[in-house]
Amino acid sequence: MTASVSNTVQETPAPSFAPIKEANEAWESLLGAYSTLMRRFEAESMWCDVSLHEYDVLYTLSKCDTPQRLGELGRHVLLSQPGLSRLVERLVERGLVAKGPDPADARAALLSLTDGGHEIQRRVGRAHARSVADAMSSRLTPTQMSTLAGLASLLAATESRASTELLASTESPAPTEEELS
């Protein structure tokens, strides 16, 4: 009996820990670089009209062809939903973001930049773009920057696809006619 059990049970090879170690080292390096650069950017003088987080919202809205719901905006900025809601309200009060009704859903609002919001985003954006270029080009060659951009895009696309698949798998399917009867 023992011989037959050992013949039918396939041993799974021990998992390789090299990819886990390499993945975590890469992750820690990525976070360390992000933290270092963000501290540098936050310390710069360009943030007198808006904070870095406020600029993030203005920049994100500037890239949109149409007004956006808060939930969609939240997918592109690093803020919690309550924090983003408060920040958007401050930007609306300052006249940098317009908040209008959503014709598709009376409970929702659509957000877009005002002329003042566009002006500040462009002015701060030009200074920030110069700062980013200086920080990146002082440490990386153009080829390295291109490689980094490609790798970051790959990670973002993979995560976006995984999030979409997870969301789809957790949504309840529409009831069938039989279930409704």
Rosetta silent file (secondary structure, phi, psi, omega in degrees, C-alpha in Angstrom):
SEQUENCE: MTASVSNTVQETPAPSFAPIKEANEAWESLLGAYSTLMRRFEAESMWCDVSLHEYDVLYTLSKCDTPQRLGELGRHVLLSQPGLSRLVERLVERGLVAKGPDPADARAALLSLTDGGHEIQRRVGRAHARSVADAMSSRLTPTQMSTLAGLASLLAATESRASTELLASTESPAPTEEELS
SCORE:     score description
SCORE:     0.000 S_00000001
   1 L     0.000  -40.463 -178.956    0.000    0.000    0.000 S_00000001
   2 H   -63.219  -40.093 -178.952    2.777    2.399    0.818 S_00000001
   3 H   -64.069  -39.028 -177.965    4.430    1.865   -2.549 S_00000001
   4 H   -69.958  -34.593  178.217    1.207    2.628   -4.402 S_00000001
   5 H   -66.697  -44.465 -178.096    0.657    5.863   -2.421 S_00000001
   6 H   -67.332  -26.765  178.320    4.157    7.085   -3.112 S_00000001
   7 H   -75.581  -29.111 -176.340    3.713    6.325   -6.794 S_00000001
   8 H   -92.525  -20.039 -179.770    0.495    8.340   -7.087 S_00000001
   9 L   -89.654  121.902  177.168    1.478   11.384   -5.032 S_00000001
  10 L   -95.145  130.502  178.405    3.514   13.887   -6.973 S_00000001
  11 L   -80.677  134.082  176.105    5.783   16.027   -4.932 S_00000001
  12 L   -84.270  129.790  179.302    5.578   19.711   -5.638 S_00000001
  13 L   -62.652  149.181  178.247    9.016   21.214   -5.944 S_00000001
  14 L   -60.001  138.762 -179.910    9.935   23.689   -3.245 S_00000001
  15 L   -64.163  146.728  177.888    9.096   27.220   -4.341 S_00000001
  16 L   -80.825  127.967 -178.578   12.007   29.291   -5.509 S_00000001
  17 L   -90.573   -9.102  178.918   12.634   32.149   -3.115 S_00000001
  18 H   -60.694  -46.107  179.294   14.820   34.097   -5.526 S_00000001
  19 H   -63.989  -34.618  178.585   11.834   35.746   -7.292 S_00000001
  20 H   -65.388  -46.715 -179.957   10.275   36.669   -3.922 S_00000001
  21 H   -63.860  -46.850 -179.732   13.505   38.207   -2.705 S_00000001
  22 H   -62.943  -40.332  179.823   14.133   40.000   -6.011 S_00000001
  23 H   -63.613  -42.957 -179.462   10.542   41.240   -6.173 S_00000001
  24 H   -70.959  -35.375  175.085   10.714   42.659   -2.663 S_00000001
  25 H   -64.780  -41.474  178.125   14.104   44.264   -3.272 S_00000001
  26 H   -63.792  -43.554  179.697   12.713   45.872   -6.443 S_00000001
  27 H   -61.391  -46.265  179.920    9.612   47.052   -4.545 S_00000001
  28 H   -64.177  -37.888  176.801   11.687   48.535   -1.729 S_00000001
  29 H   -64.881  -42.218  179.090   13.942   50.280   -4.242 S_00000001
  30 H   -62.359  -47.422  178.993   10.919   51.693   -6.064 S_00000001
  31 H   -64.475  -39.381  178.842    9.369   52.989   -2.835 S_00000001
  32 H   -63.618  -42.596  178.343   12.687   54.410   -1.667 S_00000001
  33 H   -65.152  -43.506  178.975   13.186   56.278   -4.944 S_00000001
  34 H   -59.847  -47.428 -178.569    9.605   57.573   -4.861 S_00000001
  35 H   -61.948  -44.650  179.917    9.999   58.753   -1.256 S_00000001
  36 H   -62.439  -47.248 -178.983   13.312   60.478   -1.947 S_00000001
  37 H   -67.005  -40.457 -179.330   12.020   62.272   -5.036 S_00000001
  38 H   -65.017  -39.097  175.902    8.734   63.287   -3.403 S_00000001
  39 H   -61.113  -40.857  178.110   10.559   64.841   -0.432 S_00000001
  40 H   -62.750  -48.824 -177.346   12.662   66.797   -2.905 S_00000001
  41 H   -65.114  -40.534 -179.681    9.630   67.957   -4.897 S_00000001
  42 H   -63.979  -28.244 -177.780    7.612   68.873   -1.788 S_00000001
  43 L   -80.782   -7.506 -176.289   10.456   71.097   -0.533 S_00000001
  44 L   -80.049  160.186 -171.946   10.501   73.212   -3.694 S_00000001
  45 H   -82.003   -3.694 -175.838    9.043   76.699   -3.882 S_00000001
  46 H   -70.711  -10.467 -172.746    6.577   76.083   -6.733 S_00000001
  47 H   -92.423   29.266 -178.544    3.829   75.009   -4.311 S_00000001
  48 H   -75.404  -31.511 -179.668    2.861   78.494   -3.116 S_00000001
  49 L   -88.391  -32.682 -179.447   -0.518   78.535   -4.955 S_00000001
  50 L  -144.249  154.079  174.885   -1.444   74.884   -4.485 S_00000001
  51 L   -78.274  169.282  177.742   -0.182   71.915   -2.497 S_00000001
  52 H   -59.736  -41.071  178.915    1.343   68.904   -4.206 S_00000001
  53 H   -67.502  -40.022  177.313   -1.926   66.960   -3.695 S_00000001
  54 H   -63.584  -41.371  177.144   -4.003   69.828   -5.053 S_00000001
  55 H   -61.269  -40.500  179.611   -1.718   69.992   -8.076 S_00000001
  56 H   -56.194  -43.587  178.633   -2.158   66.239   -8.559 S_00000001
  57 H   -67.058  -45.731  179.492   -5.935   66.750   -8.841 S_00000001
  58 H   -61.217  -43.687  179.929   -5.552   69.753  -11.173 S_00000001
  59 H   -62.863  -45.613 -179.443   -3.071   67.844  -13.352 S_00000001
  60 H   -61.081  -45.251  178.028   -5.306   64.775  -13.522 S_00000001
  61 H   -64.881  -32.448 -179.296   -8.330   66.863  -14.520 S_00000001
  62 H   -66.456  -24.680 -179.816   -6.223   68.706  -17.113 S_00000001
  63 L   -84.754   -8.258 -175.900   -5.572   65.414  -18.907 S_00000001
  64 L   -92.240  134.377  178.346   -9.289   64.591  -19.186 S_00000001
  65 L   -76.039  -24.569 -177.285  -11.255   65.490  -22.311 S_00000001
  66 L  -130.488  159.186  175.255  -14.541   65.465  -20.415 S_00000001
  67 L   -57.221  149.934 -174.740  -15.637   66.285  -16.855 S_00000001
  68 E  -119.460  147.432  170.065  -15.011   63.449  -14.391 S_00000001
  69 L   -75.312  156.991  179.667  -16.868   61.926  -11.486 S_00000001
  70 H   -57.623  -41.623 -179.242  -15.089   61.914   -8.143 S_00000001
  71 H   -61.312  -40.521  178.274  -14.750   58.115   -8.233 S_00000001
  72 H   -68.088  -42.119  177.105  -12.988   58.207  -11.586 S_00000001
  73 H   -59.066  -40.776 -179.495  -10.696   60.991  -10.394 S_00000001
  74 H   -62.099  -23.427  178.258   -9.908   58.888   -7.324 S_00000001
  75 L   -72.154  -13.826 -173.306   -8.529   56.087   -9.492 S_00000001
  76 L  -116.176   -1.744  178.636   -5.727   58.385  -10.633 S_00000001
  77 L  -123.487  157.124 -177.041   -4.627   60.188   -7.457 S_00000001
  78 L   -95.740   62.538  177.381   -3.055   58.898   -4.249 S_00000001
  79 L  -137.346  151.569  173.942   -5.702   60.043   -1.796 S_00000001
  80 L   -68.954  160.219 -179.642   -8.458   58.296    0.108 S_00000001
  81 H   -60.355  -45.672  177.617  -11.998   58.970   -1.110 S_00000001
  82 H   -63.163  -40.663  178.592  -12.881   61.134    1.940 S_00000001
  83 H   -64.258  -40.808  178.308   -9.613   63.057    1.639 S_00000001
  84 H   -65.098  -41.597  178.873  -10.161   63.581   -2.068 S_00000001
  85 H   -58.729  -45.953 -179.927  -13.728   64.791   -1.459 S_00000001
  86 H   -65.271  -42.456  179.845  -12.520   67.418    1.022 S_00000001
  87 H   -63.163  -43.756  178.836   -9.679   68.503   -1.241 S_00000001
  88 H   -62.389  -40.914  178.180  -12.021   68.863   -4.241 S_00000001
  89 H   -60.620  -39.864  177.017  -14.433   70.945   -2.144 S_00000001
  90 H   -64.083  -40.987  179.228  -11.562   73.287   -1.224 S_00000001
  91 H   -67.225  -34.399  175.977  -10.590   73.583   -4.902 S_00000001
  92 H   -65.973  -46.492  179.952  -14.230   74.322   -5.804 S_00000001
  93 H   -60.554  -33.560  179.524  -14.399   77.012   -3.082 S_00000001
  94 L   -82.871   -3.982  178.346  -11.191   78.583   -4.442 S_00000001
  95 L    79.401   19.038 -179.421  -12.639   78.628   -7.966 S_00000001
  96 L   -95.420  -24.082  178.874  -10.075   76.206   -9.427 S_00000001
  97 E  -128.201  137.719  175.654  -12.473   73.305  -10.051 S_00000001
  98 E   -99.883  140.659 -179.793  -16.047   73.471  -11.314 S_00000001
  99 E  -121.454  118.578 -177.961  -18.609   71.030   -9.988 S_00000001
 100 E  -128.509  168.665 -179.428  -21.669   70.420  -12.127 S_00000001
 101 E   -69.647  150.929  175.249  -24.564   67.979  -12.305 S_00000001
 102 E   -99.051  112.067 -177.861  -24.162   64.607  -13.953 S_00000001
 103 L   -62.091  -22.649 -179.258  -27.033   64.178  -16.440 S_00000001
 104 L   -83.692  -18.569 -177.270  -26.647   60.395  -16.223 S_00000001
 105 E  -155.075  107.753 -175.878  -26.951   60.292  -12.408 S_00000001
 106 E   -63.011  -20.212  179.431  -28.561   63.046  -10.348 S_00000001
 107 E   -79.724  -19.240 -174.694  -26.697   61.846   -7.228 S_00000001
 108 E  -100.321  163.429  175.764  -23.279   62.369   -8.828 S_00000001
 109 E  -125.800  152.101  176.416  -21.359   65.481   -9.806 S_00000001
 110 E  -107.810  136.827 -175.854  -18.965   66.084  -12.665 S_00000001
 111 E  -112.779  139.209  176.220  -15.676   67.870  -12.033 S_00000001
 112 E  -150.702  163.749  178.198  -13.640   69.966  -14.444 S_00000001
 113 E   -78.539  143.686  170.121  -11.022   72.688  -14.306 S_00000001
 114 L   -85.719  174.980  175.543  -12.018   76.329  -14.378 S_00000001
 115 H   -59.504  -41.694  177.690   -9.953   78.848  -16.339 S_00000001
 116 H   -63.167  -38.722  177.455   -8.180   79.728  -13.076 S_00000001
 117 H   -64.894  -41.599  176.447   -7.506   76.049  -12.423 S_00000001
 118 H   -61.518  -43.726 -176.662   -6.054   75.627  -15.916 S_00000001
 119 H   -63.115  -47.244  179.759   -3.819   78.668  -15.449 S_00000001
 120 H   -65.965  -42.073  179.635   -2.405   77.486  -12.098 S_00000001
 121 H   -59.985  -43.517 -179.760   -1.993   73.924  -13.360 S_00000001
 122 H   -66.231  -44.437 -177.860   -0.003   75.122  -16.386 S_00000001
 123 H   -64.937  -51.534  179.805    2.190   77.513  -14.369 S_00000001
 124 H   -66.822  -38.267 -179.628    2.952   75.064  -11.570 S_00000001
 125 H   -60.697  -39.866  178.269    3.169   72.215  -14.083 S_00000001
 126 H   -63.024  -44.817  179.126    5.907   73.926  -16.083 S_00000001
 127 H   -65.403  -42.017 -179.919    8.000   74.443  -12.938 S_00000001
 128 H   -66.011  -40.474  179.287    7.321   70.902  -11.726 S_00000001
 129 H   -61.706  -40.537  177.121    8.195   69.432  -15.152 S_00000001
 130 H   -63.697  -41.024  179.959   11.560   71.238  -15.063 S_00000001
 131 H   -65.352  -43.311  178.336   12.169   69.923  -11.551 S_00000001
 132 H   -62.870  -45.234 -179.895   11.290   66.356  -12.525 S_00000001
 133 H   -60.552  -41.129  178.826   13.524   66.562  -15.595 S_00000001
 134 H   -64.489  -46.268 -178.963   16.403   67.846  -13.465 S_00000001
 135 H   -63.227  -42.344 -177.172   15.948   65.141  -10.818 S_00000001
 136 H   -74.572  -47.023 -175.288   15.689   62.344  -13.351 S_00000001
 137 H   -72.719  -17.756  176.634   18.380   63.448  -15.814 S_00000001
 138 L   -76.636  -13.813 -177.253   20.890   64.072  -13.014 S_00000001
 139 L  -120.466  -23.743 -173.462   20.729   60.372  -12.132 S_00000001
 140 L  -127.290  147.583  173.146   19.618   58.523  -15.273 S_00000001
 141 L   -78.647  164.132  175.494   20.591   58.454  -18.928 S_00000001
 142 H   -55.774  -38.340  178.319   17.861   58.918  -21.552 S_00000001
 143 H   -65.222  -42.388  178.021   17.954   55.160  -22.220 S_00000001
 144 H   -64.445  -39.487  177.464   17.549   54.393  -18.510 S_00000001
 145 H   -63.161  -40.550  178.731   14.623   56.837  -18.277 S_00000001
 146 H   -64.871  -42.536  177.598   12.981   55.140  -21.235 S_00000001
 147 H   -62.718  -45.015  179.293   13.500   51.700  -19.665 S_00000001
 148 H   -60.994  -44.331  178.852   12.108   52.939  -16.337 S_00000001
 149 H   -60.831  -41.895  178.839    9.054   54.430  -18.055 S_00000001
 150 H   -64.872  -43.802  179.275    8.416   51.147  -19.858 S_00000001
 151 H   -65.321  -43.290  179.331    8.743   49.068  -16.697 S_00000001
 152 H   -63.605  -40.893  177.731    6.498   51.417  -14.700 S_00000001
 153 H   -63.580  -39.078  177.958    3.884   51.348  -17.479 S_00000001
 154 H   -62.603  -45.235  178.291    4.019   47.561  -17.495 S_00000001
 155 H   -63.796  -43.339 -179.215    3.440   47.421  -13.730 S_00000001
 156 H   -65.298  -41.823 -179.717    0.604   49.966  -13.915 S_00000001
 157 H   -66.862  -40.017  178.832   -1.102   48.159  -16.816 S_00000001
 158 H   -63.844  -44.356 -179.686   -0.810   44.818  -15.063 S_00000001
 159 H   -67.528  -39.883  179.442   -2.281   46.240  -11.836 S_00000001
 160 H   -62.348  -44.014  178.985   -5.049   48.046  -13.692 S_00000001
 161 H   -64.359  -42.594 -179.998   -6.009   44.834  -15.493 S_00000001
 162 H   -64.526  -40.933  178.796   -5.901   42.853  -12.223 S_00000001
 163 H   -64.290  -41.378  179.321   -8.089   45.454  -10.460 S_00000001
 164 H   -64.354  -43.185  178.955  -10.624   45.384  -13.290 S_00000001
 165 H   -64.999  -40.581  178.647  -10.732   41.579  -13.230 S_00000001
 166 H   -63.857  -44.850  178.983  -11.117   41.548   -9.433 S_00000001
 167 H   -60.351  -44.585 -179.308  -13.930   44.081   -9.597 S_00000001
 168 H   -64.630  -35.876 -178.001  -15.703   42.080  -12.305 S_00000001
 169 H   -74.852  -20.447 -179.098  -15.390   38.854  -10.324 S_00000001
 170 H   -95.574  -10.430  178.971  -16.932   40.412   -7.205 S_00000001
 171 L   -76.436  140.766  178.032  -19.900   42.010   -8.940 S_00000001
 172 L   -76.540  135.500  177.625  -23.141   40.122   -8.678 S_00000001
 173 L   -69.726  154.466  177.892  -24.513   38.998  -12.024 S_00000001
 174 L   -63.765  140.978  179.830  -27.874   40.374  -13.060 S_00000001
 175 L   -66.180  147.025  177.376  -30.736   38.097  -11.988 S_00000001
 176 L   -80.771  168.504  179.423  -32.235   35.927  -14.666 S_00000001
 177 H   -62.025  -35.719  178.708  -35.931   36.070  -15.583 S_00000001
 178 H   -63.713  -40.204 -179.906  -36.462   32.773  -13.736 S_00000001
 179 H   -68.175  -31.593  179.585  -34.959   34.225  -10.566 S_00000001
 180 H   -75.896  -22.890 -178.088  -37.210   37.272  -10.851 S_00000001
 181 L   -76.507    0.000    0.000  -40.374   35.161  -11.195 S_00000001
